[in-house]
Amino acid sequence: MARLVRPSWAIRCTQSGCKTLFEVAQTEDGKQQEVVCPNCGEHYVYPIKDEDEGNNN
């Protein structure tokens, strides 16, 4: 059985029919990473940068 050695975070898929919780590797400060839900294939970019959150004003 494989074991994840590096530090990791968990992301929950936000698709209404999925809601899968899956682990992703922590990124270095200031870097973003694109991940894909292993269950439904939905794409996510994490972590969300502060300036991306503020653009909805």
N, C-alpha and C positions, 0 to 999 in steps of 0.2 A: 504494500500500500504506500502511496506517495504521501509525503509530508511537506507542508509549506513551511519553509525555514525563515523567510524574510518577514519583516513586519507587514501586517495587512490591515485593511479596513473591510467593512461589509457594506454593500449597497443593496437596497431593496428595489426591485423593478417596480415602476409606477403604472404599468399597464393593468387595466382593471381585471383582466382574466388571468394574469400571471402572478404578480406579487412575490416572485422568487427572491430569496436572500442569497447573495453570492459574495465571495471574498475577492478583493482586488488588492494589488500591491500598493503600498504607500509611495507617493511620489516625492521627489526632492522639492524643496521650497521654491515656489514660483512656477513649477511645471505642471501642465495638465496632461491627462492621458485619456484616450478614448477606449471604452470597454464595451463588450457586447453581452447581453443577458444570455446565459447558456441555455435557458429554457425556451424563450420566444424570439431571440435575435434582435431585440430593441437595442439601439446604440445610445450610450451615455458618455458625456465628457465630465470628468471630475478632477480635482475639486473645482467648484464654481468660483471664479474670481470675483472679488468685491465689486469691481467696476462693471461686470456683467450683471450683477444683481441690481445695481443702481440705474441701469438704462431704462427701466420701466416707468420712470417719473414723468 
